[in-house]
Amino acid sequence: MLVRRVLHSILGLLSILVLGAVIWAPALVPYSGVPLEDLGGLAHVRLTGAALFVALLVVRFLIRPPKQPSRKAVVWGEFAKATGGTVTEEPRSFDSIGWAGGTTVRWNSGGVPVTLSASRDTDRNEFTHLIADVRLGKTFQFHVVPETMMAKVLMSNQLWSLALKAAKEGERQAGAGAAGAAERLSFMADKEILLGDPTLDAALLVKTDTPALTREFLLESGVSSCIREMHARWKGWQLSLMFHGAAGEYRLTFMMPGTLLEPQGLDASRKLIEASIRCFADRGFLASGSTRAA
């Protein structure tokens, strides 16, 4: 490996020297002591130099050392081994979460597929996502964030009312017949709910279209324990359950700003998603026929 790196560097330097000699051949000839005509003329010298330059580049390409894996690839690879999952390199694409693709980890939790991936928005801000797609018999939606001044502004009734009004107008002009995204997200313009747990109520902002089911889910011992740990150690995360696709299909999403590279953070995120899947199964939220979480 070391020899290949050294040769790769030497060939790069030689390529630069040859290219310089080709460009400045007339100025270098007096220093060589050999008349340009004896070398076949300027055109012949430059043609020979160009061929040598290309040959050096080809050899340099062929012996290039293998690319070192990024820290993300190493950490996420270890995470995949711990979960019994697989790591793939997905092509870049643009979807609802922004520019997605790249290193992706997939594993199975109690029969439910879970995905770890990263995305980048149009402002080049990066986010880490853990996503589980489930089929629910008891349907509900929620969005949970840690309570901060910024979160209060972004989750305010007034802001969401304006945003949803504009979205509904856009859907009306587009001629959307069935209930669109604006209708499904109308609960975001409602007031935040209280869970009945003083610690969680002081720590979280929760919006939902079905308060009773959301309280039952978030107050379940496994889920609430993971949320408390997440709130104590990390900032800026979001947890949501949203309608996705056909009737009964929902997407559970945990999102963290930045590319999550701390093994402890990845493990805490995994525990939260897997505790949520177990809660869906144990509380009878899953649709009939869905695989129950172990």
N, C-alpha and C positions, 0 to 999 in steps of 0.2 A: 504493500500500500504506500509506504514512504517513498520507494523508488519511483513508483508511478507518479506521485505528486511532484517529485523533483524533476523528472523528465518532462512532465506536463508544463512546468514552469520554464524550463530551459527552452523547450520548443516554442513556447510563446514569445520568449525574448528573441530567439533566432528569427522568428517570423517578422517581428517588428524591425530587426536590423536589415533583413532582406528587403522588406517593403521600403525602408528608407533608402537603401542602396539603389533600388529601381527608380525611385522618384528623383533622387539627386545624383544619378549616374554621371552626367557631364561634369559636375563639380568635383566628383570624387576621383575621376580618371587621372588628373595630374598627380595625385598622391600615390597612385598605384604603380607608377613608373612604366605602365604598359599602354601603348597607343590604343585609342578606341578602335582604330581600324583593324588592329591585330585581334581584337575580340569579336570581330564580325560586324562592327558598326553599332550605333546606339539602339536601333530597333531590335537587333539580335540580342543585345545585352538585356534590354528590358523584357523581351519575350521570355528569355531564359530565367531571369529573376522572378517574373510573374509565375512561371511554372513551378519554380522552387518554392515560392511563397505558398501557392495552393497545396503543394505536396506536404509542406510542413504543417499546414492547417489540418489537412486530412489525417496525418499521422497523430497530431495532437488530439484530434477528436476521438480517434480510435483507442488511444491509451488513457483517455481521461479517467481520473479516479471516480468511483461511485459517489453519488451525491449523499452527503450525510443527512440522516433523518432529522427533521425539525424536533424541537422540544415537545411540540404538540403531538406529533406522531408517536414519540416515545412514551409520553405520559398517557395518552389515550390508548395506546397499544397495551400498556400494563393494565389499564382500567378494563379493557376488553377481556383480557385473560382472567381478571378477577370475577367478571360477570359471566364468563363462559360464552362471550359473544364473539362477533367477528368485526374486523376493521376493513373498510373499503375506501377507495378514493373515488368520490362521485364527481361527475362533470359539473361545472359551474352552470347555474341556471337562476333565473329571477322568478320568485313566486311571492306569496303573501307575506313571508317573513323577510324579504329582501333578497340579496344575492346569496344563494345557498350553494352547497356542494363542498368539495374538498374531503378531508378526513372525516369519516362517519363511522360510528360504532352502533351495532345492532345486537340486541339480545332479547331473550324472552323471559317475562316475569309472570309466572302462573298462567301461561297460555296467551298472554297479551304481548304483542311485539312492542318494544321500546327502542327509541332511536336517540342517540346523542349526536348532535351536529352543531355547526357554527354558521352564522350568517353575518352579512354586512349590509347596512342600510345605505341609502343614496349619499349620506354624509360621511360614509366610510367608518361609521361606528360599528364595532363588532359585538356580537351577542352569542351566548351559548344557550342551546335549547335541548331539553329532554322532553320527548314527545311520546305519548302513548295513545293510540286510537282504540276506543272501546265502544261497544254497543250497549246502550242502557235501556232498561225497561222503565225505570223511574227517571224521568228526564228533568234536568235542571242545568242552569248555567251560573257561573260565578267568576269573579275576578278579584284577586287578593294581592295587595301590595303592603309593604311596611309603611306605617304612618310617618310622613315627613311633611314639611311645608310644601315642597315641590309636588309631592303626591297629592296633597289636598287640592292644589290648583289644578293638576291634570285630571283628577277624578271629580272635579266639582260638577254639580248639577247643571249650572249655567253653561259651562264649556261644552259638556256633552249634549245638552239640548240644542245648542247652535249647530254642532257638528252633525247630529242626527237629522236635524231639520234640513240641512243642506244635502245630506245623503239621500233622504227621502225624495227631495225635489229632483235630484239627479236620476233616481230610479223611476220617478213618474215620467220624466221627459224621455227616458229610454224605453218606456212602455212596459216595464216589468209588471207582470200580472200577479204572480204569487208573492208571498211575503219575502222581502229581500233582507239583506244583511242589516239594514237600518232598523227594521222591525224586530229582528231577533236580538239586536243589541240595545233595544229601547230601555232595558233595565239599568244601563249605565247612566242614564239621566235621572234615575231615582236616588233617593237618599241612601247613604251607607247603612247597613244593618249592624246591630250589636249581637254578639254571639252568646252573651250571658256569662262569659268567663272574663273577669276583670283584667287579668294579665294580657290575654289576647286582644281584648277590646281596646286596651291602651296601646297595643303594639301594631295593630293592623287596621287597614281600611278594606272593607268587604262590601262588594255589590253583587246582587244576585236577582234572578227572576223567581226564585223559589226559596224563601228564607228558611222554612222548616227543614228541607232536605240539606241545604247548605250548612246549617247549624249542626245537623246530625253528622255530616261528613267531617267538617273541620274540627268538631269537638271529640271525634273518635280518638281514643287514647294514642294509637300509633301515629295517626296523622298529626295530631296536635303536638306530640312530643317532637316530631321531626321539624315542624314549623317553629317551635320554640328554639330548637338548636340552630336552625337556619337564621332566625331573627337575631340571635345572640352573637353570631360570628360573621355574618355576611350582610352586605347592604345592596339595595337596588334590585333585588330579585322580584319576580312576579310569578304567581301561580294562577292558572285559569282553566276552566272547563267550558268549552264552547261547542255549539252545534257545528258539525262538519260533515257535509255530504248528504247522504240519504237519511230518511227518518230513523231516529234512534242511534245514529252514529255521532259520536262526540270525540273531541280531541282534548286530552289533558296535557297541558303545556307548562313546564317550569322553565323560566328564562332568567338568565343572569347576564348583566353587562360585562363585556370583555370576553376573551377566550379563557375559559376556566382551565387552569393548569395545575392547581393545587390538588393533590390526591385526596386530601381531607374534604375539600369542597365538592369534588366529583362524587365521593362516597356519600356525603350528606345529601346531595341532590338525588342520587340513586335511591337512597333509603326513603326519601319523601315520595318519589314516584311509586316505588314498590309498595309502600304503606298505603298509598291512595288506592292502588289496584286491589290490595287485599281488603280494604274497606268497602270498595264497590261490591266485591263478592260476598263478604261476610254480612253486609247490611241488605243484601238482596237488590242492589241497584242494577246489576247486570241484566240484560235482556235474556229471556228464556232461550236456552240452547247455547249461550255463550260459555266459554271455558271459565271455570271458577279458579280464582287464584289460590295457590297452595298456602 
